[in-house]
Amino acid sequence: MVSPAIALAFLPLVLTLLIRYRFYFVLFYRAVLLRVWRDCRTGLSREERCFQYVLTNATPGDPESILDGFDAWCTKMEFISHIGPKKGKILDRLLSEQSPLTVLELGAHCGYSTVRMARALPLGARLYSVEMDQKNAAIAEKVIRLAGFDDGIVELIVCPSDEVIPRLRSDFGLEKLDFVFMDHWKKCYLPDLLMLEGSGLLGKGSMILADNVLFPGAPNFLRHIRRCGLYEWRVHRATLEYSKGIRDGMAELVYQGTK
């Protein structure tokens, strides 16, 4: 057994670590431990529980109330990695400034960012939203339609991004992407960006916004955009959605064309 004297000697170190990393401990509890416990207790996935809350509290056909429902649930109940309201305002502003007509979303998840973007698009615009997880895609479909957006505005594509991007021109008739929002697996950011660069769908002025590039992080993606010379870029620094004290950021890229 560990003697009381040794335990007391380590107490300051333990307290220091708890204080320094307290926000990460809270995130681990909300995102992992609480999720596992409630999955077992309810028999529903975290995403299904969130959708039930939104369905109960939001107004059909009102995108703002649906976003508010998501934000309330993710703040008070359980953590889900949507872009959230704070970083969402940056997305809103960029969409307002760009007025894109053809938008690609990589990572619909439950449909939060899909609804957020769809409500901000100009008349005649179309959003192609890609989600590889069939269960999450089914929820996203319900959320998108609940918000009042039909297939003419938002097309949900249930498929891995690396299989969709090469077919955007042939199967979906796209000639150019005006805006791309990345919020899927961070390890896919760089491979998917390279595919987009090689697809011919990025034109001068095409904008790419990638979330969570600092936490959990996408270092290879950031290294590429620094070195390739194809973009004007910046990182919008923020905190992780629905959390305190965890630094994060979104990378904004504007394509300048081939060197």
Beta strands, then each sheet from edge to edge (+ up, - down):
strand 1: 102-106
strand 2: 126-131
strand 3: 154-158
strand 4: 177-182
strand 5: 202-210
strand 6: 231-239
strand 7: 247-255
sheet 1: 3+ 2+ 1+ 4+ 5+ 7- 6+
end
